[in-house]
Amino acid sequence: MFVGLRRFNLAMAALHAVQGALILVLATDFALPVTASFLEFDPATSALAPVQRILAELPLAPLIAAFLFVSAGAHLAMGGPCYESYVRDLRKQRNVARWIEYSVSSSIMIVVIAQLAGIYDVVALIGLFAINATMILFGWVMEVFNTPRRRVDWLPFWFGSFAGAVPWIGISIYLFGAGGDGPGTPGFVYGIFASLFVFFNAFALNMVLQYRKRGRWADYLFGERIYVWLSLLAKSALAWQVFAGTLQPV
């Protein structure tokens, strides 16, 4: 039943790692600001006024490489030293390592998408990272609650769906409210938003099909492989769309 699973994970580790290395080697040092607004006393008006400061310039290439390398490390562990515990988890129809890895890698991805949409405030970025990680961790809770159960408890799924919607609503406000009299957000950012929105929702659909045991999803391992492929495709899509839009050398 688990034939080829070790090699599959090692191959995925290599595919993620190679892409991460290529991004670091090929990409420019393009960076976006991380800002914060503080209240300061304005002597001219004798009142407190907000003052925006740039706290840091966040280079995109290392961020993209980071979510690729996080995935590479997780697959390397599951195909190597953690293989036996990985298989034990799969026999119980759960994969703790998946949720830990996604909680980090997909949350970095959300930060990248948010910054490209114009969200620079440090607290907003931390909040988006945290709420996305919370969404992923509800996936872990979903598997714990429903292993083994005859009747599926969907409560963690709906809580996770609520948490997962928040970053996309916030990014949408910035993305579709941009422009005014100016040129607005570059077109490639809309492409990133649309494609990654589809991928993120495909993960939820995969979970639904697993728990409803529709067709080939009646086999938990089929859904596991779909998760892995979705992870690779989503990360690759984001990485190379950002590279094409902002990181390729002129």
BADRENMI-41441 format. One record per residue (C-alpha): residue in one letter; x, y, z negated; residue number from 0. Coordinates in steps of 0.02 Angstrom, whole numbers, always signed. Layout:
BADRENMI-41441
<rec><resn>A</resn><xx>X</xx><yy>Y</yy><zz>Z</zz><resi>NUM</resi></rec>
...
END
This chain:
BADRENMI-41441
<rec><resn>M</resn><xx>+0</xx><yy>+0</yy><zz>+0</zz><resi>0</resi></rec>
<rec><resn>F</resn><xx>+145</xx><yy>+117</yy><zz>-37</zz><resi>1</resi></rec>
<rec><resn>V</resn><xx>+254</xx><yy>+60</yy><zz>+108</zz><resi>2</resi></rec>
<rec><resn>G</resn><xx>+347</xx><yy>+206</yy><zz>+185</zz><resi>3</resi></rec>
<rec><resn>L</resn><xx>+296</xx><yy>+330</yy><zz>+51</zz><resi>4</resi></rec>
<rec><resn>R</resn><xx>+474</xx><yy>+356</yy><zz>-11</zz><resi>5</resi></rec>
<rec><resn>R</resn><xx>+540</xx><yy>+388</yy><zz>+165</zz><resi>6</resi></rec>
<rec><resn>F</resn><xx>+392</xx><yy>+500</yy><zz>+202</zz><resi>7</resi></rec>
<rec><resn>N</resn><xx>+431</xx><yy>+612</yy><zz>+53</zz><resi>8</resi></rec>
<rec><resn>L</resn><xx>+617</xx><yy>+617</yy><zz>+92</zz><resi>9</resi></rec>
<rec><resn>A</resn><xx>+578</xx><yy>+667</yy><zz>+272</zz><resi>10</resi></rec>
<rec><resn>M</resn><xx>+463</xx><yy>+805</yy><zz>+210</zz><resi>11</resi></rec>
<rec><resn>A</resn><xx>+599</xx><yy>+865</yy><zz>+91</zz><resi>12</resi></rec>
<rec><resn>A</resn><xx>+718</xx><yy>+880</yy><zz>+239</zz><resi>13</resi></rec>
<rec><resn>L</resn><xx>+591</xx><yy>+972</yy><zz>+348</zz><resi>14</resi></rec>
<rec><resn>H</resn><xx>+555</xx><yy>+1101</yy><zz>+213</zz><resi>15</resi></rec>
<rec><resn>A</resn><xx>+739</xx><yy>+1124</yy><zz>+166</zz><resi>16</resi></rec>
<rec><resn>V</resn><xx>+797</xx><yy>+1147</yy><zz>+346</zz><resi>17</resi></rec>
<rec><resn>Q</resn><xx>+666</xx><yy>+1282</yy><zz>+376</zz><resi>18</resi></rec>
<rec><resn>G</resn><xx>+714</xx><yy>+1371</yy><zz>+215</zz><resi>19</resi></rec>
<rec><resn>A</resn><xx>+897</xx><yy>+1370</yy><zz>+265</zz><resi>20</resi></rec>
<rec><resn>L</resn><xx>+857</xx><yy>+1432</yy><zz>+441</zz><resi>21</resi></rec>
<rec><resn>I</resn><xx>+756</xx><yy>+1578</yy><zz>+371</zz><resi>22</resi></rec>
<rec><resn>L</resn><xx>+901</xx><yy>+1629</yy><zz>+259</zz><resi>23</resi></rec>
<rec><resn>V</resn><xx>+1027</xx><yy>+1617</yy><zz>+401</zz><resi>24</resi></rec>
<rec><resn>L</resn><xx>+924</xx><yy>+1699</yy><zz>+539</zz><resi>25</resi></rec>
<rec><resn>A</resn><xx>+818</xx><yy>+1829</yy><zz>+449</zz><resi>26</resi></rec>
<rec><resn>T</resn><xx>+856</xx><yy>+2012</yy><zz>+422</zz><resi>27</resi></rec>
<rec><resn>D</resn><xx>+860</xx><yy>+2092</yy><zz>+250</zz><resi>28</resi></rec>
<rec><resn>F</resn><xx>+688</xx><yy>+2170</yy><zz>+271</zz><resi>29</resi></rec>
<rec><resn>A</resn><xx>+613</xx><yy>+2211</yy><zz>+101</zz><resi>30</resi></rec>
<rec><resn>L</resn><xx>+453</xx><yy>+2282</yy><zz>+31</zz><resi>31</resi></rec>
<rec><resn>P</resn><xx>+436</xx><yy>+2387</yy><zz>-128</zz><resi>32</resi></rec>
<rec><resn>V</resn><xx>+371</xx><yy>+2335</yy><zz>-297</zz><resi>33</resi></rec>
<rec><resn>T</resn><xx>+295</xx><yy>+2486</yy><zz>-381</zz><resi>34</resi></rec>
<rec><resn>A</resn><xx>+214</xx><yy>+2542</yy><zz>-543</zz><resi>35</resi></rec>
<rec><resn>S</resn><xx>+118</xx><yy>+2699</yy><zz>-594</zz><resi>36</resi></rec>
<rec><resn>F</resn><xx>+152</xx><yy>+2781</yy><zz>-761</zz><resi>37</resi></rec>
<rec><resn>L</resn><xx>+70</xx><yy>+2928</yy><zz>-847</zz><resi>38</resi></rec>
<rec><resn>E</resn><xx>+186</xx><yy>+3076</yy><zz>-874</zz><resi>39</resi></rec>
<rec><resn>F</resn><xx>+155</xx><yy>+3249</yy><zz>-944</zz><resi>40</resi></rec>
<rec><resn>D</resn><xx>+150</xx><yy>+3383</yy><zz>-809</zz><resi>41</resi></rec>
<rec><resn>P</resn><xx>+203</xx><yy>+3552</yy><zz>-884</zz><resi>42</resi></rec>
<rec><resn>A</resn><xx>+128</xx><yy>+3644</yy><zz>-735</zz><resi>43</resi></rec>
<rec><resn>T</resn><xx>-47</xx><yy>+3582</yy><zz>-773</zz><resi>44</resi></rec>
<rec><resn>S</resn><xx>-23</xx><yy>+3541</yy><zz>-958</zz><resi>45</resi></rec>
<rec><resn>A</resn><xx>-101</xx><yy>+3371</yy><zz>-924</zz><resi>46</resi></rec>
<rec><resn>L</resn><xx>-52</xx><yy>+3190</yy><zz>-902</zz><resi>47</resi></rec>
<rec><resn>A</resn><xx>-32</xx><yy>+3140</yy><zz>-720</zz><resi>48</resi></rec>
<rec><resn>P</resn><xx>+7</xx><yy>+2970</yy><zz>-639</zz><resi>49</resi></rec>
<rec><resn>V</resn><xx>+181</xx><yy>+2955</yy><zz>-564</zz><resi>50</resi></rec>
<rec><resn>Q</resn><xx>+223</xx><yy>+2810</yy><zz>-451</zz><resi>51</resi></rec>
<rec><resn>R</resn><xx>+396</xx><yy>+2733</yy><zz>-459</zz><resi>52</resi></rec>
<rec><resn>I</resn><xx>+481</xx><yy>+2600</yy><zz>-355</zz><resi>53</resi></rec>
<rec><resn>L</resn><xx>+542</xx><yy>+2466</yy><zz>-475</zz><resi>54</resi></rec>
<rec><resn>A</resn><xx>+628</xx><yy>+2357</yy><zz>-346</zz><resi>55</resi></rec>
<rec><resn>E</resn><xx>+642</xx><yy>+2315</yy><zz>-163</zz><resi>56</resi></rec>
<rec><resn>L</resn><xx>+587</xx><yy>+2135</yy><zz>-138</zz><resi>57</resi></rec>
<rec><resn>P</resn><xx>+672</xx><yy>+2051</yy><zz>+13</zz><resi>58</resi></rec>
<rec><resn>L</resn><xx>+552</xx><yy>+1937</yy><zz>+107</zz><resi>59</resi></rec>
<rec><resn>A</resn><xx>+676</xx><yy>+1808</yy><zz>+173</zz><resi>60</resi></rec>
<rec><resn>P</resn><xx>+725</xx><yy>+1740</yy><zz>+0</zz><resi>61</resi></rec>
<rec><resn>L</resn><xx>+541</xx><yy>+1735</yy><zz>-51</zz><resi>62</resi></rec>
<rec><resn>I</resn><xx>+498</xx><yy>+1631</yy><zz>+102</zz><resi>63</resi></rec>
<rec><resn>A</resn><xx>+648</xx><yy>+1518</yy><zz>+76</zz><resi>64</resi></rec>
<rec><resn>A</resn><xx>+595</xx><yy>+1499</yy><zz>-106</zz><resi>65</resi></rec>
<rec><resn>F</resn><xx>+425</xx><yy>+1421</yy><zz>-71</zz><resi>66</resi></rec>
<rec><resn>L</resn><xx>+504</xx><yy>+1307</yy><zz>+60</zz><resi>67</resi></rec>
<rec><resn>F</resn><xx>+642</xx><yy>+1253</yy><zz>-59</zz><resi>68</resi></rec>
<rec><resn>V</resn><xx>+518</xx><yy>+1225</yy><zz>-202</zz><resi>69</resi></rec>
<rec><resn>S</resn><xx>+424</xx><yy>+1103</yy><zz>-90</zz><resi>70</resi></rec>
<rec><resn>A</resn><xx>+585</xx><yy>+1023</yy><zz>-32</zz><resi>71</resi></rec>
<rec><resn>G</resn><xx>+639</xx><yy>+995</yy><zz>-212</zz><resi>72</resi></rec>
<rec><resn>A</resn><xx>+472</xx><yy>+918</yy><zz>-260</zz><resi>73</resi></rec>
<rec><resn>H</resn><xx>+473</xx><yy>+797</yy><zz>-112</zz><resi>74</resi></rec>
<rec><resn>L</resn><xx>+654</xx><yy>+752</yy><zz>-147</zz><resi>75</resi></rec>
<rec><resn>A</resn><xx>+609</xx><yy>+711</yy><zz>-327</zz><resi>76</resi></rec>
<rec><resn>M</resn><xx>+456</xx><yy>+609</yy><zz>-277</zz><resi>77</resi></rec>
<rec><resn>G</resn><xx>+556</xx><yy>+513</yy><zz>-146</zz><resi>78</resi></rec>
<rec><resn>G</resn><xx>+706</xx><yy>+492</yy><zz>-263</zz><resi>79</resi></rec>
<rec><resn>P</resn><xx>+723</xx><yy>+488</yy><zz>-453</zz><resi>80</resi></rec>
<rec><resn>C</resn><xx>+537</xx><yy>+516</yy><zz>-490</zz><resi>81</resi></rec>
<rec><resn>Y</resn><xx>+473</xx><yy>+390</yy><zz>-364</zz><resi>82</resi></rec>
<rec><resn>E</resn><xx>+414</xx><yy>+261</yy><zz>-492</zz><resi>83</resi></rec>
<rec><resn>S</resn><xx>+315</xx><yy>+389</yy><zz>-594</zz><resi>84</resi></rec>
<rec><resn>Y</resn><xx>+246</xx><yy>+460</yy><zz>-432</zz><resi>85</resi></rec>
<rec><resn>V</resn><xx>+180</xx><yy>+288</yy><zz>-383</zz><resi>86</resi></rec>
<rec><resn>R</resn><xx>+109</xx><yy>+260</yy><zz>-557</zz><resi>87</resi></rec>
<rec><resn>D</resn><xx>+13</xx><yy>+424</yy><zz>-541</zz><resi>88</resi></rec>
<rec><resn>L</resn><xx>-51</xx><yy>+378</yy><zz>-368</zz><resi>89</resi></rec>
<rec><resn>R</resn><xx>-116</xx><yy>+212</yy><zz>-435</zz><resi>90</resi></rec>
<rec><resn>K</resn><xx>-221</xx><yy>+317</yy><zz>-556</zz><resi>91</resi></rec>
<rec><resn>Q</resn><xx>-278</xx><yy>+426</yy><zz>-409</zz><resi>92</resi></rec>
<rec><resn>R</resn><xx>-185</xx><yy>+580</yy><zz>-466</zz><resi>93</resi></rec>
<rec><resn>N</resn><xx>-23</xx><yy>+671</yy><zz>-425</zz><resi>94</resi></rec>
<rec><resn>V</resn><xx>+37</xx><yy>+787</yy><zz>-562</zz><resi>95</resi></rec>
<rec><resn>A</resn><xx>+193</xx><yy>+835</yy><zz>-464</zz><resi>96</resi></rec>
<rec><resn>R</resn><xx>+86</xx><yy>+901</yy><zz>-321</zz><resi>97</resi></rec>
<rec><resn>W</resn><xx>-7</xx><yy>+1024</yy><zz>-432</zz><resi>98</resi></rec>
<rec><resn>I</resn><xx>+151</xx><yy>+1084</yy><zz>-521</zz><resi>99</resi></rec>
<rec><resn>E</resn><xx>+237</xx><yy>+1116</yy><zz>-354</zz><resi>100</resi></rec>
<rec><resn>Y</resn><xx>+86</xx><yy>+1200</yy><zz>-274</zz><resi>101</resi></rec>
<rec><resn>S</resn><xx>+60</xx><yy>+1312</yy><zz>-426</zz><resi>102</resi></rec>
<rec><resn>V</resn><xx>+230</xx><yy>+1388</yy><zz>-391</zz><resi>103</resi></rec>
<rec><resn>S</resn><xx>+249</xx><yy>+1378</yy><zz>-202</zz><resi>104</resi></rec>
<rec><resn>S</resn><xx>+74</xx><yy>+1431</yy><zz>-150</zz><resi>105</resi></rec>
<rec><resn>S</resn><xx>+77</xx><yy>+1573</yy><zz>-277</zz><resi>106</resi></rec>
<rec><resn>I</resn><xx>+237</xx><yy>+1640</yy><zz>-199</zz><resi>107</resi></rec>
<rec><resn>M</resn><xx>+149</xx><yy>+1628</yy><zz>-32</zz><resi>108</resi></rec>
<rec><resn>I</resn><xx>+4</xx><yy>+1733</yy><zz>-98</zz><resi>109</resi></rec>
<rec><resn>V</resn><xx>+126</xx><yy>+1867</yy><zz>-158</zz><resi>110</resi></rec>
<rec><resn>V</resn><xx>+205</xx><yy>+1873</yy><zz>+16</zz><resi>111</resi></rec>
<rec><resn>I</resn><xx>+35</xx><yy>+1891</yy><zz>+101</zz><resi>112</resi></rec>
<rec><resn>A</resn><xx>-19</xx><yy>+2023</yy><zz>-26</zz><resi>113</resi></rec>
<rec><resn>Q</resn><xx>+137</xx><yy>+2127</yy><zz>+2</zz><resi>114</resi></rec>
<rec><resn>L</resn><xx>+116</xx><yy>+2120</yy><zz>+190</zz><resi>115</resi></rec>
<rec><resn>A</resn><xx>-62</xx><yy>+2185</yy><zz>+165</zz><resi>116</resi></rec>
<rec><resn>G</resn><xx>+5</xx><yy>+2332</yy><zz>+65</zz><resi>117</resi></rec>
<rec><resn>I</resn><xx>-13</xx><yy>+2275</yy><zz>-115</zz><resi>118</resi></rec>
<rec><resn>Y</resn><xx>+145</xx><yy>+2333</yy><zz>-204</zz><resi>119</resi></rec>
<rec><resn>D</resn><xx>+94</xx><yy>+2363</yy><zz>-385</zz><resi>120</resi></rec>
<rec><resn>V</resn><xx>+193</xx><yy>+2249</yy><zz>-500</zz><resi>121</resi></rec>
<rec><resn>V</resn><xx>+46</xx><yy>+2207</yy><zz>-613</zz><resi>122</resi></rec>
<rec><resn>A</resn><xx>-66</xx><yy>+2169</yy><zz>-463</zz><resi>123</resi></rec>
<rec><resn>L</resn><xx>+66</xx><yy>+2051</yy><zz>-391</zz><resi>124</resi></rec>
<rec><resn>I</resn><xx>+91</xx><yy>+1963</yy><zz>-558</zz><resi>125</resi></rec>
<rec><resn>G</resn><xx>-98</xx><yy>+1946</yy><zz>-575</zz><resi>126</resi></rec>
<rec><resn>L</resn><xx>-117</xx><yy>+1874</yy><zz>-400</zz><resi>127</resi></rec>
<rec><resn>F</resn><xx>+23</xx><yy>+1750</yy><zz>-434</zz><resi>128</resi></rec>
<rec><resn>A</resn><xx>-57</xx><yy>+1697</yy><zz>-598</zz><resi>129</resi></rec>
<rec><resn>I</resn><xx>-236</xx><yy>+1681</yy><zz>-536</zz><resi>130</resi></rec>
<rec><resn>N</resn><xx>-179</xx><yy>+1578</yy><zz>-386</zz><resi>131</resi></rec>
<rec><resn>A</resn><xx>-77</xx><yy>+1465</yy><zz>-500</zz><resi>132</resi></rec>
<rec><resn>T</resn><xx>-232</xx><yy>+1447</yy><zz>-610</zz><resi>133</resi></rec>
<rec><resn>M</resn><xx>-331</xx><yy>+1391</yy><zz>-458</zz><resi>134</resi></rec>
<rec><resn>I</resn><xx>-202</xx><yy>+1257</yy><zz>-421</zz><resi>135</resi></rec>
<rec><resn>L</resn><xx>-195</xx><yy>+1197</yy><zz>-601</zz><resi>136</resi></rec>
<rec><resn>F</resn><xx>-384</xx><yy>+1172</yy><zz>-597</zz><resi>137</resi></rec>
<rec><resn>G</resn><xx>-344</xx><yy>+1043</yy><zz>-462</zz><resi>138</resi></rec>
<rec><resn>W</resn><xx>-238</xx><yy>+952</yy><zz>-591</zz><resi>139</resi></rec>
<rec><resn>V</resn><xx>-383</xx><yy>+962</yy><zz>-715</zz><resi>140</resi></rec>
<rec><resn>M</resn><xx>-501</xx><yy>+896</yy><zz>-581</zz><resi>141</resi></rec>
<rec><resn>E</resn><xx>-396</xx><yy>+739</yy><zz>-561</zz><resi>142</resi></rec>
<rec><resn>V</resn><xx>-376</xx><yy>+714</yy><zz>-749</zz><resi>143</resi></rec>
<rec><resn>F</resn><xx>-564</xx><yy>+734</yy><zz>-778</zz><resi>144</resi></rec>
<rec><resn>N</resn><xx>-608</xx><yy>+611</yy><zz>-641</zz><resi>145</resi></rec>
<rec><resn>T</resn><xx>-484</xx><yy>+470</yy><zz>-670</zz><resi>146</resi></rec>
<rec><resn>P</resn><xx>-570</xx><yy>+351</yy><zz>-680</zz><resi>147</resi></rec>
<rec><resn>R</resn><xx>-753</xx><yy>+404</yy><zz>-667</zz><resi>148</resi></rec>
<rec><resn>R</resn><xx>-897</xx><yy>+337</yy><zz>-566</zz><resi>149</resi></rec>
<rec><resn>R</resn><xx>-985</xx><yy>+504</yy><zz>-565</zz><resi>150</resi></rec>
<rec><resn>V</resn><xx>-878</xx><yy>+651</yy><zz>-511</zz><resi>151</resi></rec>
<rec><resn>D</resn><xx>-871</xx><yy>+802</yy><zz>-626</zz><resi>152</resi></rec>
<rec><resn>W</resn><xx>-858</xx><yy>+951</yy><zz>-508</zz><resi>153</resi></rec>
<rec><resn>L</resn><xx>-840</xx><yy>+1084</yy><zz>-643</zz><resi>154</resi></rec>
<rec><resn>P</resn><xx>-649</xx><yy>+1104</yy><zz>-625</zz><resi>155</resi></rec>
<rec><resn>F</resn><xx>-671</xx><yy>+1116</yy><zz>-436</zz><resi>156</resi></rec>
<rec><resn>W</resn><xx>-795</xx><yy>+1260</yy><zz>-450</zz><resi>157</resi></rec>
<rec><resn>F</resn><xx>-690</xx><yy>+1351</yy><zz>-580</zz><resi>158</resi></rec>
<rec><resn>G</resn><xx>-539</xx><yy>+1330</yy><zz>-466</zz><resi>159</resi></rec>
<rec><resn>S</resn><xx>-637</xx><yy>+1392</yy><zz>-316</zz><resi>160</resi></rec>
<rec><resn>F</resn><xx>-686</xx><yy>+1549</yy><zz>-412</zz><resi>161</resi></rec>
<rec><resn>A</resn><xx>-505</xx><yy>+1582</yy><zz>-461</zz><resi>162</resi></rec>
<rec><resn>G</resn><xx>-445</xx><yy>+1546</yy><zz>-285</zz><resi>163</resi></rec>
<rec><resn>A</resn><xx>-565</xx><yy>+1671</yy><zz>-206</zz><resi>164</resi></rec>
<rec><resn>V</resn><xx>-498</xx><yy>+1818</yy><zz>-307</zz><resi>165</resi></rec>
<rec><resn>P</resn><xx>-332</xx><yy>+1843</yy><zz>-216</zz><resi>166</resi></rec>
<rec><resn>W</resn><xx>-415</xx><yy>+1834</yy><zz>-46</zz><resi>167</resi></rec>
<rec><resn>I</resn><xx>-546</xx><yy>+1963</yy><zz>-96</zz><resi>168</resi></rec>
<rec><resn>G</resn><xx>-411</xx><yy>+2080</yy><zz>-159</zz><resi>169</resi></rec>
<rec><resn>I</resn><xx>-304</xx><yy>+2058</yy><zz>-3</zz><resi>170</resi></rec>
<rec><resn>S</resn><xx>-458</xx><yy>+2084</yy><zz>+108</zz><resi>171</resi></rec>
<rec><resn>I</resn><xx>-493</xx><yy>+2252</yy><zz>+25</zz><resi>172</resi></rec>
<rec><resn>Y</resn><xx>-319</xx><yy>+2312</yy><zz>+69</zz><resi>173</resi></rec>
<rec><resn>L</resn><xx>-311</xx><yy>+2231</yy><zz>+240</zz><resi>174</resi></rec>
<rec><resn>F</resn><xx>-478</xx><yy>+2287</yy><zz>+309</zz><resi>175</resi></rec>
<rec><resn>G</resn><xx>-478</xx><yy>+2454</yy><zz>+220</zz><resi>176</resi></rec>
<rec><resn>A</resn><xx>-312</xx><yy>+2505</yy><zz>+298</zz><resi>177</resi></rec>
<rec><resn>G</resn><xx>-291</xx><yy>+2625</yy><zz>+440</zz><resi>178</resi></rec>
<rec><resn>G</resn><xx>-393</xx><yy>+2783</yy><zz>+425</zz><resi>179</resi></rec>
<rec><resn>D</resn><xx>-317</xx><yy>+2904</yy><zz>+549</zz><resi>180</resi></rec>
<rec><resn>G</resn><xx>-158</xx><yy>+2799</yy><zz>+564</zz><resi>181</resi></rec>
<rec><resn>P</resn><xx>-117</xx><yy>+2641</yy><zz>+659</zz><resi>182</resi></rec>
<rec><resn>G</resn><xx>-168</xx><yy>+2527</yy><zz>+516</zz><resi>183</resi></rec>
<rec><resn>T</resn><xx>-98</xx><yy>+2357</yy><zz>+472</zz><resi>184</resi></rec>
<rec><resn>P</resn><xx>+5</xx><yy>+2269</yy><zz>+609</zz><resi>185</resi></rec>
<rec><resn>G</resn><xx>-90</xx><yy>+2137</yy><zz>+705</zz><resi>186</resi></rec>
<rec><resn>F</resn><xx>+23</xx><yy>+1993</yy><zz>+652</zz><resi>187</resi></rec>
<rec><resn>V</resn><xx>-31</xx><yy>+2019</yy><zz>+470</zz><resi>188</resi></rec>
<rec><resn>Y</resn><xx>-212</xx><yy>+1987</yy><zz>+519</zz><resi>189</resi></rec>
<rec><resn>G</resn><xx>-152</xx><yy>+1827</yy><zz>+604</zz><resi>190</resi></rec>
<rec><resn>I</resn><xx>-64</xx><yy>+1774</yy><zz>+445</zz><resi>191</resi></rec>
<rec><resn>F</resn><xx>-218</xx><yy>+1814</yy><zz>+340</zz><resi>192</resi></rec>
<rec><resn>A</resn><xx>-334</xx><yy>+1713</yy><zz>+454</zz><resi>193</resi></rec>
<rec><resn>S</resn><xx>-221</xx><yy>+1561</yy><zz>+475</zz><resi>194</resi></rec>
<rec><resn>L</resn><xx>-172</xx><yy>+1546</yy><zz>+292</zz><resi>195</resi></rec>
<rec><resn>F</resn><xx>-352</xx><yy>+1573</yy><zz>+236</zz><resi>196</resi></rec>
<rec><resn>V</resn><xx>-400</xx><yy>+1423</yy><zz>+343</zz><resi>197</resi></rec>
<rec><resn>F</resn><xx>-257</xx><yy>+1318</yy><zz>+274</zz><resi>198</resi></rec>
<rec><resn>F</resn><xx>-295</xx><yy>+1360</yy><zz>+92</zz><resi>199</resi></rec>
<rec><resn>N</resn><xx>-476</xx><yy>+1310</yy><zz>+117</zz><resi>200</resi></rec>
<rec><resn>A</resn><xx>-423</xx><yy>+1150</yy><zz>+206</zz><resi>201</resi></rec>
<rec><resn>F</resn><xx>-343</xx><yy>+1093</yy><zz>+42</zz><resi>202</resi></rec>
<rec><resn>A</resn><xx>-511</xx><yy>+1114</yy><zz>-46</zz><resi>203</resi></rec>
<rec><resn>L</resn><xx>-599</xx><yy>+1020</yy><zz>+94</zz><resi>204</resi></rec>
<rec><resn>N</resn><xx>-473</xx><yy>+879</yy><zz>+78</zz><resi>205</resi></rec>
<rec><resn>M</resn><xx>-514</xx><yy>+864</yy><zz>-108</zz><resi>206</resi></rec>
<rec><resn>V</resn><xx>-701</xx><yy>+862</yy><zz>-73</zz><resi>207</resi></rec>
<rec><resn>L</resn><xx>-680</xx><yy>+723</yy><zz>+56</zz><resi>208</resi></rec>
<rec><resn>Q</resn><xx>-571</xx><yy>+625</yy><zz>-66</zz><resi>209</resi></rec>
<rec><resn>Y</resn><xx>-699</xx><yy>+630</yy><zz>-205</zz><resi>210</resi></rec>
<rec><resn>R</resn><xx>-846</xx><yy>+598</yy><zz>-90</zz><resi>211</resi></rec>
<rec><resn>K</resn><xx>-745</xx><yy>+454</yy><zz>-15</zz><resi>212</resi></rec>
<rec><resn>R</resn><xx>-792</xx><yy>+500</yy><zz>+163</zz><resi>213</resi></rec>
<rec><resn>G</resn><xx>-719</xx><yy>+387</yy><zz>+297</zz><resi>214</resi></rec>
<rec><resn>R</resn><xx>-531</xx><yy>+363</yy><zz>+281</zz><resi>215</resi></rec>
<rec><resn>W</resn><xx>-532</xx><yy>+476</yy><zz>+127</zz><resi>216</resi></rec>
<rec><resn>A</resn><xx>-602</xx><yy>+328</yy><zz>+29</zz><resi>217</resi></rec>
<rec><resn>D</resn><xx>-419</xx><yy>+280</yy><zz>+16</zz><resi>218</resi></rec>
<rec><resn>Y</resn><xx>-337</xx><yy>+404</yy><zz>-104</zz><resi>219</resi></rec>
<rec><resn>L</resn><xx>-170</xx><yy>+384</yy><zz>-16</zz><resi>220</resi></rec>
<rec><resn>F</resn><xx>-244</xx><yy>+448</yy><zz>+147</zz><resi>221</resi></rec>
<rec><resn>G</resn><xx>-294</xx><yy>+610</yy><zz>+58</zz><resi>222</resi></rec>
<rec><resn>E</resn><xx>-120</xx><yy>+617</yy><zz>-20</zz><resi>223</resi></rec>
<rec><resn>R</resn><xx>-39</xx><yy>+614</yy><zz>+151</zz><resi>224</resi></rec>
<rec><resn>I</resn><xx>-159</xx><yy>+748</yy><zz>+213</zz><resi>225</resi></rec>
<rec><resn>Y</resn><xx>-107</xx><yy>+858</yy><zz>+66</zz><resi>226</resi></rec>
<rec><resn>V</resn><xx>+75</xx><yy>+837</yy><zz>+115</zz><resi>227</resi></rec>
<rec><resn>W</resn><xx>+45</xx><yy>+878</yy><zz>+298</zz><resi>228</resi></rec>
<rec><resn>L</resn><xx>-63</xx><yy>+1028</yy><zz>+254</zz><resi>229</resi></rec>
<rec><resn>S</resn><xx>+74</xx><yy>+1091</yy><zz>+138</zz><resi>230</resi></rec>
<rec><resn>L</resn><xx>+206</xx><yy>+1077</yy><zz>+273</zz><resi>231</resi></rec>
<rec><resn>L</resn><xx>+98</xx><yy>+1159</yy><zz>+407</zz><resi>232</resi></rec>
<rec><resn>A</resn><xx>+39</xx><yy>+1302</yy><zz>+295</zz><resi>233</resi></rec>
<rec><resn>K</resn><xx>+214</xx><yy>+1345</yy><zz>+234</zz><resi>234</resi></rec>
<rec><resn>S</resn><xx>+287</xx><yy>+1331</yy><zz>+409</zz><resi>235</resi></rec>
<rec><resn>A</resn><xx>+149</xx><yy>+1440</yy><zz>+482</zz><resi>236</resi></rec>
<rec><resn>L</resn><xx>+177</xx><yy>+1577</yy><zz>+353</zz><resi>237</resi></rec>
<rec><resn>A</resn><xx>+366</xx><yy>+1569</yy><zz>+363</zz><resi>238</resi></rec>
<rec><resn>W</resn><xx>+379</xx><yy>+1584</yy><zz>+552</zz><resi>239</resi></rec>
<rec><resn>Q</resn><xx>+238</xx><yy>+1710</yy><zz>+572</zz><resi>240</resi></rec>
<rec><resn>V</resn><xx>+325</xx><yy>+1824</yy><zz>+447</zz><resi>241</resi></rec>
<rec><resn>F</resn><xx>+491</xx><yy>+1793</yy><zz>+534</zz><resi>242</resi></rec>
<rec><resn>A</resn><xx>+418</xx><yy>+1837</yy><zz>+704</zz><resi>243</resi></rec>
<rec><resn>G</resn><xx>+332</xx><yy>+1992</yy><zz>+636</zz><resi>244</resi></rec>
<rec><resn>T</resn><xx>+464</xx><yy>+2070</yy><zz>+524</zz><resi>245</resi></rec>
<rec><resn>L</resn><xx>+620</xx><yy>+1965</yy><zz>+498</zz><resi>246</resi></rec>
<rec><resn>Q</resn><xx>+692</xx><yy>+1925</yy><zz>+668</zz><resi>247</resi></rec>
<rec><resn>P</resn><xx>+846</xx><yy>+2025</yy><zz>+716</zz><resi>248</resi></rec>
<rec><resn>V</resn><xx>+816</xx><yy>+2163</yy><zz>+843</zz><resi>249</resi></rec>
END
